[in-house]
Amino acid sequence: MQIFVPVTLMLAVVAVSATTADAVITERVKTACRSEYYAFCSAHAVPSDGLRSCMRGVQDQLSPGCLKELVAAGEVSKEEVRKYSARQVKSQR
């Protein structure tokens, strides 16, 4: 029983640390996505779930530079960018 409490505490600290790490927005993302943030999502705090939701909602309007930095930061998957690119090609037809 004495081992259970420290292990549980350690798992809780790791979970909080992972959440905090996920909440970090790099300076490169801030710079690359600044105009999109102010144009579409400035009502949301950086970082926040609301901002992530807003940026996903306007993903077809994000610049290639912004998308590139979001991928590099782990905020957007390469698969999501592939789908975005396919939609862009379709809309240009």
mmCIF file as gemmi writes it, N, C-alpha and C atoms, coordinates in Angstrom:
data_model
loop_
_atom_site.group_PDB
_atom_site.id
_atom_site.type_symbol
_atom_site.label_atom_id
_atom_site.label_alt_id
_atom_site.label_comp_id
_atom_site.label_asym_id
_atom_site.label_entity_id
_atom_site.label_seq_id
_atom_site.pdbx_PDB_ins_code
_atom_site.Cartn_x
_atom_site.Cartn_y
_atom_site.Cartn_z
_atom_site.occupancy
_atom_site.B_iso_or_equiv
_atom_site.pdbx_formal_charge
_atom_site.auth_seq_id
_atom_site.auth_asym_id
_atom_site.pdbx_PDB_model_num
ATOM 1 N N . MET Axp A 1 ? 0.82 -1.199 0 1 0 ? 1 A 1
ATOM 2 C CA . MET Axp A 1 ? 0 0 0 1 0 ? 1 A 1
ATOM 3 C C . MET Axp A 1 ? 0.86 1.257 0 1 0 ? 1 A 1
ATOM 4 N N . GLN Axp A 2 ? 2.003 1.218 0.697 1 0 ? 2 A 1
ATOM 5 C CA . GLN Axp A 2 ? 2.863 2.392 0.753 1 0 ? 2 A 1
ATOM 6 C C . GLN Axp A 2 ? 3.469 2.706 -0.619 1 0 ? 2 A 1
ATOM 7 N N . ILE Axp A 3 ? 3.721 1.709 -1.431 1 0 ? 3 A 1
ATOM 8 C CA . ILE Axp A 3 ? 4.27 1.923 -2.775 1 0 ? 3 A 1
ATOM 9 C C . ILE Axp A 3 ? 3.206 2.517 -3.685 1 0 ? 3 A 1
ATOM 10 N N . PHE Axp A 4 ? 1.962 2.152 -3.508 1 0 ? 4 A 1
ATOM 11 C CA . PHE Axp A 4 ? 0.864 2.616 -4.362 1 0 ? 4 A 1
ATOM 12 C C . PHE Axp A 4 ? 0.724 4.14 -4.346 1 0 ? 4 A 1
ATOM 13 N N . VAL Axp A 5 ? 0.829 4.759 -3.187 1 0 ? 5 A 1
ATOM 14 C CA . VAL Axp A 5 ? 0.657 6.211 -3.07 1 0 ? 5 A 1
ATOM 15 C C . VAL Axp A 5 ? 1.736 6.966 -3.847 1 0 ? 5 A 1
ATOM 16 N N . PRO Axp A 6 ? 3.034 6.665 -3.688 1 0 ? 6 A 1
ATOM 17 C CA . PRO Axp A 6 ? 4.042 7.386 -4.466 1 0 ? 6 A 1
ATOM 18 C C . PRO Axp A 6 ? 3.9 7.161 -5.974 1 0 ? 6 A 1
ATOM 19 N N . VAL Axp A 7 ? 3.559 5.95 -6.384 1 0 ? 7 A 1
ATOM 20 C CA . VAL Axp A 7 ? 3.382 5.67 -7.81 1 0 ? 7 A 1
ATOM 21 C C . VAL Axp A 7 ? 2.209 6.472 -8.355 1 0 ? 7 A 1
ATOM 22 N N . THR Axp A 8 ? 1.124 6.538 -7.619 1 0 ? 8 A 1
ATOM 23 C CA . THR Axp A 8 ? -0.037 7.317 -8.037 1 0 ? 8 A 1
ATOM 24 C C . THR Axp A 8 ? 0.325 8.792 -8.124 1 0 ? 8 A 1
ATOM 25 N N . LEU Axp A 9 ? 1.059 9.294 -7.156 1 0 ? 9 A 1
ATOM 26 C CA . LEU Axp A 9 ? 1.488 10.687 -7.163 1 0 ? 9 A 1
ATOM 27 C C . LEU Axp A 9 ? 2.399 10.959 -8.355 1 0 ? 9 A 1
ATOM 28 N N . MET Axp A 10 ? 3.326 10.047 -8.629 1 0 ? 10 A 1
ATOM 29 C CA . MET Axp A 10 ? 4.233 10.211 -9.751 1 0 ? 10 A 1
ATOM 30 C C . MET Axp A 10 ? 3.452 10.244 -11.072 1 0 ? 10 A 1
ATOM 31 N N . LEU Axp A 11 ? 2.476 9.374 -11.234 1 0 ? 11 A 1
ATOM 32 C CA . LEU Axp A 11 ? 1.658 9.361 -12.443 1 0 ? 11 A 1
ATOM 33 C C . LEU Axp A 11 ? 0.875 10.659 -12.59 1 0 ? 11 A 1
ATOM 34 N N . ALA Axp A 12 ? 0.394 11.194 -11.493 1 0 ? 12 A 1
ATOM 35 C CA . ALA Axp A 12 ? -0.338 12.465 -11.544 1 0 ? 12 A 1
ATOM 36 C C . ALA Axp A 12 ? 0.592 13.601 -11.979 1 0 ? 12 A 1
ATOM 37 N N . VAL Axp A 13 ? 1.817 13.623 -11.482 1 0 ? 13 A 1
ATOM 38 C CA . VAL Axp A 13 ? 2.782 14.658 -11.868 1 0 ? 13 A 1
ATOM 39 C C . VAL Axp A 13 ? 3.121 14.532 -13.345 1 0 ? 13 A 1
ATOM 40 N N . VAL Axp A 14 ? 3.326 13.321 -13.839 1 0 ? 14 A 1
ATOM 41 C CA . VAL Axp A 14 ? 3.622 13.106 -15.253 1 0 ? 14 A 1
ATOM 42 C C . VAL Axp A 14 ? 2.446 13.573 -16.11 1 0 ? 14 A 1
ATOM 43 N N . ALA Axp A 15 ? 1.234 13.279 -15.697 1 0 ? 15 A 1
ATOM 44 C CA . ALA Axp A 15 ? 0.052 13.698 -16.457 1 0 ? 15 A 1
ATOM 45 C C . ALA Axp A 15 ? -0.044 15.217 -16.527 1 0 ? 15 A 1
ATOM 46 N N . VAL Axp A 16 ? 0.206 15.893 -15.415 1 0 ? 16 A 1
ATOM 47 C CA . VAL Axp A 16 ? 0.168 17.357 -15.4 1 0 ? 16 A 1
ATOM 48 C C . VAL Axp A 16 ? 1.295 17.913 -16.255 1 0 ? 16 A 1
ATOM 49 N N . SER Axp A 17 ? 2.471 17.331 -16.183 1 0 ? 17 A 1
ATOM 50 C CA . SER Axp A 17 ? 3.604 17.789 -16.985 1 0 ? 17 A 1
ATOM 51 C C . SER Axp A 17 ? 3.31 17.63 -18.466 1 0 ? 17 A 1
ATOM 52 N N . ALA Axp A 18 ? 2.7 16.524 -18.852 1 0 ? 18 A 1
ATOM 53 C CA . ALA Axp A 18 ? 2.375 16.3 -20.262 1 0 ? 18 A 1
ATOM 54 C C . ALA Axp A 18 ? 1.362 17.327 -20.734 1 0 ? 18 A 1
ATOM 55 N N . THR Axp A 19 ? 0.392 17.639 -19.911 1 0 ? 19 A 1
ATOM 56 C CA . THR Axp A 19 ? -0.606 18.633 -20.274 1 0 ? 19 A 1
ATOM 57 C C . THR Axp A 19 ? 0.042 20.002 -20.434 1 0 ? 19 A 1
ATOM 58 N N . THR Axp A 20 ? 0.936 20.345 -19.53 1 0 ? 20 A 1
ATOM 59 C CA . THR Axp A 20 ? 1.625 21.625 -19.612 1 0 ? 20 A 1
ATOM 60 C C . THR Axp A 20 ? 2.498 21.673 -20.855 1 0 ? 20 A 1
ATOM 61 N N . ALA Axp A 21 ? 3.198 20.598 -21.163 1 0 ? 21 A 1
ATOM 62 C CA . ALA Axp A 21 ? 4.058 20.569 -22.344 1 0 ? 21 A 1
ATOM 63 C C . ALA Axp A 21 ? 3.226 20.725 -23.614 1 0 ? 21 A 1
ATOM 64 N N . ASP Axp A 22 ? 2.063 20.106 -23.642 1 0 ? 22 A 1
ATOM 65 C CA . ASP Axp A 22 ? 1.193 20.223 -24.809 1 0 ? 22 A 1
ATOM 66 C C . ASP Axp A 22 ? 0.704 21.652 -24.993 1 0 ? 22 A 1
ATOM 67 N N . ALA Axp A 23 ? 0.668 22.414 -23.918 1 0 ? 23 A 1
ATOM 68 C CA . ALA Axp A 23 ? 0.11 23.763 -23.977 1 0 ? 23 A 1
ATOM 69 C C . ALA Axp A 23 ? 1.126 24.801 -24.455 1 0 ? 23 A 1
ATOM 70 N N . VAL Axp A 24 ? 2.369 24.399 -24.688 1 0 ? 24 A 1
ATOM 71 C CA . VAL Axp A 24 ? 3.399 25.335 -25.102 1 0 ? 24 A 1
ATOM 72 C C . VAL Axp A 24 ? 3.271 25.621 -26.593 1 0 ? 24 A 1
ATOM 73 N N . ILE Axp A 25 ? 3.18 26.89 -26.929 1 0 ? 25 A 1
ATOM 74 C CA . ILE Axp A 25 ? 3.161 27.315 -28.32 1 0 ? 25 A 1
ATOM 75 C C . ILE Axp A 25 ? 4.515 27.976 -28.579 1 0 ? 25 A 1
ATOM 76 N N . THR Axp A 26 ? 5.236 27.489 -29.566 1 0 ? 26 A 1
ATOM 77 C CA . THR Axp A 26 ? 6.575 28.007 -29.836 1 0 ? 26 A 1
ATOM 78 C C . THR Axp A 26 ? 6.521 29.419 -30.418 1 0 ? 26 A 1
ATOM 79 N N . GLU Axp A 27 ? 7.636 30.112 -30.292 1 0 ? 27 A 1
ATOM 80 C CA . GLU Axp A 27 ? 7.745 31.451 -30.883 1 0 ? 27 A 1
ATOM 81 C C . GLU Axp A 27 ? 7.613 31.367 -32.403 1 0 ? 27 A 1
ATOM 82 N N . ARG Axp A 28 ? 8.115 30.274 -32.985 1 0 ? 28 A 1
ATOM 83 C CA . ARG Axp A 28 ? 8.008 30.105 -34.443 1 0 ? 28 A 1
ATOM 84 C C . ARG Axp A 28 ? 6.55 29.999 -34.872 1 0 ? 28 A 1
ATOM 85 N N . VAL Axp A 29 ? 5.736 29.28 -34.087 1 0 ? 29 A 1
ATOM 86 C CA . VAL Axp A 29 ? 4.303 29.181 -34.4 1 0 ? 29 A 1
ATOM 87 C C . VAL Axp A 29 ? 3.654 30.554 -34.234 1 0 ? 29 A 1
ATOM 88 N N . LYS Axp A 30 ? 3.984 31.241 -33.156 1 0 ? 30 A 1
ATOM 89 C CA . LYS Axp A 30 ? 3.404 32.568 -32.925 1 0 ? 30 A 1
ATOM 90 C C . LYS Axp A 30 ? 3.711 33.509 -34.082 1 0 ? 30 A 1
ATOM 91 N N . THR Axp A 31 ? 4.947 33.476 -34.546 1 0 ? 31 A 1
ATOM 92 C CA . THR Axp A 31 ? 5.348 34.353 -35.649 1 0 ? 31 A 1
ATOM 93 C C . THR Axp A 31 ? 4.656 33.95 -36.951 1 0 ? 31 A 1
ATOM 94 N N . ALA Axp A 32 ? 4.682 32.665 -37.271 1 0 ? 32 A 1
ATOM 95 C CA . ALA Axp A 32 ? 4.12 32.183 -38.538 1 0 ? 32 A 1
ATOM 96 C C . ALA Axp A 32 ? 2.604 32.32 -38.604 1 0 ? 32 A 1
ATOM 97 N N . CYS Axp A 33 ? 1.938 32.239 -37.463 1 0 ? 33 A 1
ATOM 98 C CA . CYS Axp A 33 ? 0.466 32.232 -37.447 1 0 ? 33 A 1
ATOM 99 C C . CYS Axp A 33 ? -0.13 33.529 -36.894 1 0 ? 33 A 1
ATOM 100 N N . ARG Axp A 34 ? 0.701 34.536 -36.697 1 0 ? 34 A 1
ATOM 101 C CA . ARG Axp A 34 ? 0.235 35.787 -36.087 1 0 ? 34 A 1
ATOM 102 C C . ARG Axp A 34 ? -0.945 36.392 -36.853 1 0 ? 34 A 1
ATOM 103 N N . SER Axp A 35 ? -0.845 36.516 -38.173 1 0 ? 35 A 1
ATOM 104 C CA . SER Axp A 35 ? -1.93 37.163 -38.928 1 0 ? 35 A 1
ATOM 105 C C . SER Axp A 35 ? -3.214 36.34 -38.878 1 0 ? 35 A 1
ATOM 106 N N . GLU Axp A 36 ? -3.092 35.02 -38.907 1 0 ? 36 A 1
ATOM 107 C CA . GLU Axp A 36 ? -4.276 34.163 -38.814 1 0 ? 36 A 1
ATOM 108 C C . GLU Axp A 36 ? -4.928 34.291 -37.441 1 0 ? 36 A 1
ATOM 109 N N . TYR Axp A 37 ? -4.092 34.342 -36.42 1 0 ? 37 A 1
ATOM 110 C CA . TYR Axp A 37 ? -4.609 34.491 -35.064 1 0 ? 37 A 1
ATOM 111 C C . TYR Axp A 37 ? -5.433 35.778 -34.953 1 0 ? 37 A 1
ATOM 112 N N . TYR Axp A 38 ? -4.856 36.901 -35.403 1 0 ? 38 A 1
ATOM 113 C CA . TYR Axp A 38 ? -5.572 38.173 -35.285 1 0 ? 38 A 1
ATOM 114 C C . TYR Axp A 38 ? -6.779 38.254 -36.219 1 0 ? 38 A 1
ATOM 115 N N . ALA Axp A 39 ? -6.713 37.633 -37.368 1 0 ? 39 A 1
ATOM 116 C CA . ALA Axp A 39 ? -7.829 37.674 -38.31 1 0 ? 39 A 1
ATOM 117 C C . ALA Axp A 39 ? -9.004 36.805 -37.868 1 0 ? 39 A 1
ATOM 118 N N . PHE Axp A 40 ? -8.718 35.67 -37.219 1 0 ? 40 A 1
ATOM 119 C CA . PHE Axp A 40 ? -9.794 34.708 -36.967 1 0 ? 40 A 1
ATOM 120 C C . PHE Axp A 40 ? -10.016 34.32 -35.503 1 0 ? 40 A 1
ATOM 121 N N . CYS Axp A 41 ? -8.986 34.33 -34.693 1 0 ? 41 A 1
ATOM 122 C CA . CYS Axp A 41 ? -9.097 33.667 -33.393 1 0 ? 41 A 1
ATOM 123 C C . CYS Axp A 41 ? -8.613 34.494 -32.202 1 0 ? 41 A 1
ATOM 124 N N . SER Axp A 42 ? -8.501 35.8 -32.35 1 0 ? 42 A 1
ATOM 125 C CA . SER Axp A 42 ? -7.92 36.615 -31.279 1 0 ? 42 A 1
ATOM 126 C C . SER Axp A 42 ? -8.78 36.68 -30.012 1 0 ? 42 A 1
ATOM 127 N N . ALA Axp A 43 ? -9.986 36.181 -30.072 1 0 ? 43 A 1
ATOM 128 C CA . ALA Axp A 43 ? -10.83 36.152 -28.88 1 0 ? 43 A 1
ATOM 129 C C . ALA Axp A 43 ? -10.387 35.06 -27.894 1 0 ? 43 A 1
ATOM 130 N N . HIS Axp A 44 ? -9.451 34.215 -28.326 1 0 ? 44 A 1
ATOM 131 C CA . HIS Axp A 44 ? -9.009 33.079 -27.512 1 0 ? 44 A 1
ATOM 132 C C . HIS Axp A 44 ? -7.601 33.31 -26.975 1 0 ? 44 A 1
ATOM 133 N N . ALA Axp A 45 ? -7.371 32.851 -25.767 1 0 ? 45 A 1
ATOM 134 C CA . ALA Axp A 45 ? -6.056 32.96 -25.136 1 0 ? 45 A 1
ATOM 135 C C . ALA Axp A 45 ? -5.052 32.033 -25.817 1 0 ? 45 A 1
ATOM 136 N N . VAL Axp A 46 ? -3.782 32.415 -25.745 1 0 ? 46 A 1
ATOM 137 C CA . VAL Axp A 46 ? -2.695 31.586 -26.259 1 0 ? 46 A 1
ATOM 138 C C . VAL Axp A 46 ? -1.965 30.994 -25.066 1 0 ? 46 A 1
ATOM 139 N N . PRO Axp A 47 ? -1.838 29.724 -24.932 1 0 ? 47 A 1
ATOM 140 C CA . PRO Axp A 47 ? -2.547 28.671 -25.63 1 0 ? 47 A 1
ATOM 141 C C . PRO Axp A 47 ? -3.851 28.346 -24.917 1 0 ? 47 A 1
ATOM 142 N N . SER Axp A 48 ? -4.78 27.787 -25.634 1 0 ? 48 A 1
ATOM 143 C CA . SER Axp A 48 ? -6.028 27.338 -25.016 1 0 ? 48 A 1
ATOM 144 C C . SER Axp A 48 ? -6.712 26.356 -25.946 1 0 ? 48 A 1
ATOM 145 N N . ASP Axp A 49 ? -7.601 25.578 -25.373 1 0 ? 49 A 1
ATOM 146 C CA . ASP Axp A 49 ? -8.38 24.648 -26.193 1 0 ? 49 A 1
ATOM 147 C C . ASP Axp A 49 ? -9.259 25.421 -27.168 1 0 ? 49 A 1
ATOM 148 N N . GLY Axp A 50 ? -9.754 26.586 -26.735 1 0 ? 50 A 1
ATOM 149 C CA . GLY Axp A 50 ? -10.576 27.416 -27.608 1 0 ? 50 A 1
ATOM 150 C C . GLY Axp A 50 ? -9.808 27.879 -28.83 1 0 ? 50 A 1
ATOM 151 N N . LEU Axp A 51 ? -8.541 28.243 -28.638 1 0 ? 51 A 1
ATOM 152 C CA . LEU Axp A 51 ? -7.704 28.665 -29.765 1 0 ? 51 A 1
ATOM 153 C C . LEU Axp A 51 ? -7.468 27.505 -30.71 1 0 ? 51 A 1
ATOM 154 N N . ARG Axp A 52 ? -7.156 26.351 -30.164 1 0 ? 52 A 1
ATOM 155 C CA . ARG Axp A 52 ? -6.94 25.177 -31.023 1 0 ? 52 A 1
ATOM 156 C C . ARG Axp A 52 ? -8.195 24.87 -31.83 1 0 ? 52 A 1
ATOM 157 N N . SER Axp A 53 ? -9.339 24.931 -31.19 1 0 ? 53 A 1
ATOM 158 C CA . SER Axp A 53 ? -10.606 24.668 -31.869 1 0 ? 53 A 1
ATOM 159 C C . SER Axp A 53 ? -10.859 25.71 -32.961 1 0 ? 53 A 1
ATOM 160 N N . CYS Axp A 54 ? -10.606 26.965 -32.649 1 0 ? 54 A 1
ATOM 161 C CA . CYS Axp A 54 ? -10.806 28.036 -33.621 1 0 ? 54 A 1
ATOM 162 C C . CYS Axp A 54 ? -9.894 27.857 -34.825 1 0 ? 54 A 1
ATOM 163 N N . MET Axp A 55 ? -8.614 27.586 -34.59 1 0 ? 55 A 1
ATOM 164 C CA . MET Axp A 55 ? -7.666 27.419 -35.695 1 0 ? 55 A 1
ATOM 165 C C . MET Axp A 55 ? -8.039 26.212 -36.557 1 0 ? 55 A 1
ATOM 166 N N . ARG Axp A 56 ? -8.533 25.162 -35.936 1 0 ? 56 A 1
ATOM 167 C CA . ARG Axp A 56 ? -8.997 24.011 -36.726 1 0 ? 56 A 1
ATOM 168 C C . ARG Axp A 56 ? -10.21 24.391 -37.561 1 0 ? 56 A 1
ATOM 169 N N . GLY Axp A 57 ? -11.038 25.251 -37.039 1 0 ? 57 A 1
ATOM 170 C CA . GLY Axp A 57 ? -12.231 25.683 -37.76 1 0 ? 57 A 1
ATOM 171 C C . GLY Axp A 57 ? -11.917 26.519 -38.983 1 0 ? 57 A 1
ATOM 172 N N . VAL Axp A 58 ? -10.768 27.189 -38.973 1 0 ? 58 A 1
ATOM 173 C CA . VAL Axp A 58 ? -10.384 28.041 -40.112 1 0 ? 58 A 1
ATOM 174 C C . VAL Axp A 58 ? -9.181 27.458 -40.853 1 0 ? 58 A 1
ATOM 175 N N . GLN Axp A 59 ? -8.954 26.179 -40.677 1 0 ? 59 A 1
ATOM 176 C CA . GLN Axp A 59 ? -7.749 25.552 -41.218 1 0 ? 59 A 1
ATOM 177 C C . GLN Axp A 59 ? -7.57 25.761 -42.714 1 0 ? 59 A 1
ATOM 178 N N . ASP Axp A 60 ? -8.633 25.874 -43.463 1 0 ? 60 A 1
ATOM 179 C CA . ASP Axp A 60 ? -8.501 26.074 -44.907 1 0 ? 60 A 1
ATOM 180 C C . ASP Axp A 60 ? -8.035 27.484 -45.249 1 0 ? 60 A 1
ATOM 181 N N . GLN Axp A 61 ? -7.999 28.36 -44.257 1 0 ? 61 A 1
ATOM 182 C CA . GLN Axp A 61 ? -7.563 29.737 -44.49 1 0 ? 61 A 1
ATOM 183 C C . GLN Axp A 61 ? -6.173 30.008 -43.897 1 0 ? 61 A 1
ATOM 184 N N . LEU Axp A 62 ? -5.547 28.99 -43.341 1 0 ? 62 A 1
ATOM 185 C CA . LEU Axp A 62 ? -4.216 29.165 -42.766 1 0 ? 62 A 1
ATOM 186 C C . LEU Axp A 62 ? -3.164 29.177 -43.868 1 0 ? 62 A 1
ATOM 187 N N . SER Axp A 63 ? -2.156 30.002 -43.698 1 0 ? 63 A 1
ATOM 188 C CA . SER Axp A 63 ? -1.083 30.088 -44.686 1 0 ? 63 A 1
ATOM 189 C C . SER Axp A 63 ? -0.218 28.827 -44.64 1 0 ? 63 A 1
ATOM 190 N N . PRO Axp A 64 ? 0.451 28.54 -45.745 1 0 ? 64 A 1
ATOM 191 C CA . PRO Axp A 64 ? 1.368 27.387 -45.741 1 0 ? 64 A 1
ATOM 192 C C . PRO Axp A 64 ? 2.442 27.496 -44.66 1 0 ? 64 A 1
ATOM 193 N N . GLY Axp A 65 ? 2.952 28.7 -44.404 1 0 ? 65 A 1
ATOM 194 C CA . GLY Axp A 65 ? 3.967 28.879 -43.359 1 0 ? 65 A 1
ATOM 195 C C . GLY Axp A 65 ? 3.427 28.565 -41.981 1 0 ? 65 A 1
ATOM 196 N N . CYS Axp A 66 ? 2.205 28.981 -41.72 1 0 ? 66 A 1
ATOM 197 C CA . CYS Axp A 66 ? 1.566 28.696 -40.437 1 0 ? 66 A 1
ATOM 198 C C . CYS Axp A 66 ? 1.373 27.189 -40.287 1 0 ? 66 A 1
ATOM 199 N N . LEU Axp A 67 ? 0.848 26.551 -41.323 1 0 ? 67 A 1
ATOM 200 C CA . LEU Axp A 67 ? 0.646 25.101 -41.269 1 0 ? 67 A 1
ATOM 201 C C . LEU Axp A 67 ? 1.962 24.367 -41.035 1 0 ? 67 A 1
ATOM 202 N N . LYS Axp A 68 ? 3.014 24.791 -41.718 1 0 ? 68 A 1
ATOM 203 C CA . LYS Axp A 68 ? 4.318 24.146 -41.575 1 0 ? 68 A 1
ATOM 204 C C . LYS Axp A 68 ? 4.786 24.202 -40.12 1 0 ? 68 A 1
ATOM 205 N N . GLU Axp A 69 ? 4.661 25.36 -39.497 1 0 ? 69 A 1
ATOM 206 C CA . GLU Axp A 69 ? 5.105 25.497 -38.105 1 0 ? 69 A 1
ATOM 207 C C . GLU Axp A 69 ? 4.195 24.743 -37.142 1 0 ? 69 A 1
ATOM 208 N N . LEU Axp A 70 ? 2.892 24.678 -37.439 1 0 ? 70 A 1
ATOM 209 C CA . LEU Axp A 70 ? 1.982 23.9 -36.598 1 0 ? 70 A 1
ATOM 210 C C . LEU Axp A 70 ? 2.325 22.415 -36.666 1 0 ? 70 A 1
ATOM 211 N N . VAL Axp A 71 ? 2.716 21.933 -37.84 1 0 ? 71 A 1
ATOM 212 C CA . VAL Axp A 71 ? 3.154 20.542 -37.977 1 0 ? 71 A 1
ATOM 213 C C . VAL Axp A 71 ? 4.44 20.334 -37.182 1 0 ? 71 A 1
ATOM 214 N N . ALA Axp A 72 ? 5.409 21.235 -37.346 1 0 ? 72 A 1
ATOM 215 C CA . ALA Axp A 72 ? 6.685 21.108 -36.641 1 0 ? 72 A 1
ATOM 216 C C . ALA Axp A 72 ? 6.498 21.104 -35.125 1 0 ? 72 A 1
ATOM 217 N N . ALA Axp A 73 ? 5.503 21.848 -34.645 1 0 ? 73 A 1
ATOM 218 C CA . ALA Axp A 73 ? 5.239 21.922 -33.203 1 0 ? 73 A 1
ATOM 219 C C . ALA Axp A 73 ? 4.377 20.767 -32.705 1 0 ? 73 A 1
ATOM 220 N N . GLY Axp A 74 ? 3.902 19.932 -33.621 1 0 ? 74 A 1
ATOM 221 C CA . GLY Axp A 74 ? 3.064 18.802 -33.226 1 0 ? 74 A 1
ATOM 222 C C . GLY Axp A 74 ? 1.609 19.168 -33.006 1 0 ? 74 A 1
ATOM 223 N N . GLU Axp A 75 ? 1.214 20.363 -33.409 1 0 ? 75 A 1
ATOM 224 C CA . GLU Axp A 75 ? -0.175 20.81 -33.248 1 0 ? 75 A 1
ATOM 225 C C . GLU Axp A 75 ? -1.075 20.275 -34.361 1 0 ? 75 A 1
ATOM 226 N N . VAL Axp A 76 ? -0.481 19.995 -35.516 1 0 ? 76 A 1
ATOM 227 C CA . VAL Axp A 76 ? -1.227 19.501 -36.675 1 0 ? 76 A 1
ATOM 228 C C . VAL Axp A 76 ? -0.446 18.32 -37.243 1 0 ? 76 A 1
ATOM 229 N N . SER Axp A 77 ? -1.168 17.282 -37.644 1 0 ? 77 A 1
ATOM 230 C CA . SER Axp A 77 ? -0.49 16.117 -38.213 1 0 ? 77 A 1
ATOM 231 C C . SER Axp A 77 ? -0.251 16.311 -39.705 1 0 ? 77 A 1
ATOM 232 N N . LYS Axp A 78 ? 0.702 15.574 -40.22 1 0 ? 78 A 1
ATOM 233 C CA . LYS Axp A 78 ? 0.964 15.621 -41.662 1 0 ? 78 A 1
ATOM 234 C C . LYS Axp A 78 ? -0.258 15.127 -42.435 1 0 ? 78 A 1
ATOM 235 N N . GLU Axp A 79 ? -1.003 14.214 -41.861 1 0 ? 79 A 1
ATOM 236 C CA . GLU Axp A 79 ? -2.228 13.718 -42.501 1 0 ? 79 A 1
ATOM 237 C C . GLU Axp A 79 ? -3.258 14.835 -42.637 1 0 ? 79 A 1
ATOM 238 N N . GLU Axp A 80 ? -3.377 15.672 -41.612 1 0 ? 80 A 1
ATOM 239 C CA . GLU Axp A 80 ? -4.306 16.808 -41.684 1 0 ? 80 A 1
ATOM 240 C C . GLU Axp A 80 ? -3.883 17.781 -42.782 1 0 ? 80 A 1
ATOM 241 N N . VAL Axp A 81 ? -2.573 17.99 -42.941 1 0 ? 81 A 1
ATOM 242 C CA . VAL Axp A 81 ? -2.075 18.874 -43.993 1 0 ? 81 A 1
ATOM 243 C C . VAL Axp A 81 ? -2.35 18.257 -45.358 1 0 ? 81 A 1
ATOM 244 N N . ARG Axp A 82 ? -2.207 16.947 -45.469 1 0 ? 82 A 1
ATOM 245 C CA . ARG Axp A 82 ? -2.493 16.267 -46.738 1 0 ? 82 A 1
ATOM 246 C C . ARG Axp A 82 ? -3.958 16.477 -47.118 1 0 ? 82 A 1
ATOM 247 N N . LYS Axp A 83 ? -4.855 16.344 -46.169 1 0 ? 83 A 1
ATOM 248 C CA . LYS Axp A 83 ? -6.275 16.563 -46.432 1 0 ? 83 A 1
ATOM 249 C C . LYS Axp A 83 ? -6.538 18.025 -46.799 1 0 ? 83 A 1
ATOM 250 N N . TYR Axp A 84 ? -5.868 18.929 -46.112 1 0 ? 84 A 1
ATOM 251 C CA . TYR Axp A 84 ? -5.985 20.362 -46.41 1 0 ? 84 A 1
ATOM 252 C C . TYR Axp A 84 ? -5.549 20.629 -47.849 1 0 ? 84 A 1
ATOM 253 N N . SER Axp A 85 ? -4.412 20.069 -48.227 1 0 ? 85 A 1
ATOM 254 C CA . SER Axp A 85 ? -3.896 20.276 -49.59 1 0 ? 85 A 1
ATOM 255 C C . SER Axp A 85 ? -4.857 19.73 -50.632 1 0 ? 85 A 1
ATOM 256 N N . ALA Axp A 86 ? -5.448 18.582 -50.357 1 0 ? 86 A 1
ATOM 257 C CA . ALA Axp A 86 ? -6.416 17.997 -51.289 1 0 ? 86 A 1
ATOM 258 C C . ALA Axp A 86 ? -7.635 18.908 -51.439 1 0 ? 86 A 1
ATOM 259 N N . ARG Axp A 87 ? -8.084 19.503 -50.343 1 0 ? 87 A 1
ATOM 260 C CA . ARG Axp A 87 ? -9.229 20.423 -50.418 1 0 ? 87 A 1
ATOM 261 C C . ARG Axp A 87 ? -8.858 21.672 -51.212 1 0 ? 87 A 1
ATOM 262 N N . GLN Axp A 88 ? -7.63 22.148 -51.035 1 0 ? 88 A 1
ATOM 263 C CA . GLN Axp A 88 ? -7.179 23.336 -51.758 1 0 ? 88 A 1
ATOM 264 C C . GLN Axp A 88 ? -7.16 23.089 -53.262 1 0 ? 88 A 1
ATOM 265 N N . VAL Axp A 89 ? -6.669 21.927 -53.666 1 0 ? 89 A 1
ATOM 266 C CA . VAL Axp A 89 ? -6.618 21.58 -55.084 1 0 ? 89 A 1
ATOM 267 C C . VAL Axp A 89 ? -8.034 21.493 -55.642 1 0 ? 89 A 1
ATOM 268 N N . LYS Axp A 90 ? -8.927 20.867 -54.886 1 0 ? 90 A 1
ATOM 269 C CA . LYS Axp A 90 ? -10.336 20.752 -55.321 1 0 ? 90 A 1
ATOM 270 C C . LYS Axp A 90 ? -10.987 22.119 -55.49 1 0 ? 90 A 1
ATOM 271 N N . SER Axp A 91 ? -10.727 23.005 -54.55 1 0 ? 91 A 1
ATOM 272 C CA . SER Axp A 91 ? -11.383 24.33 -54.603 1 0 ? 91 A 1
ATOM 273 C C . SER Axp A 91 ? -10.85 25.198 -55.742 1 0 ? 91 A 1
ATOM 274 N N . GLN Axp A 92 ? -9.669 24.884 -56.25 1 0 ? 92 A 1
ATOM 275 C CA . GLN Axp A 92 ? -9.09 25.658 -57.343 1 0 ? 92 A 1
ATOM 276 C C . GLN Axp A 92 ? -9.607 25.207 -58.708 1 0 ? 92 A 1
ATOM 277 N N . ARG Axp A 93 ? -10.304 24.106 -58.739 1 0 ? 93 A 1
ATOM 278 C CA . ARG Axp A 93 ? -10.836 23.588 -60.019 1 0 ? 93 A 1
ATOM 279 C C . ARG Axp A 93 ? -12.067 24.295 -60.428 1 0 ? 93 A 1
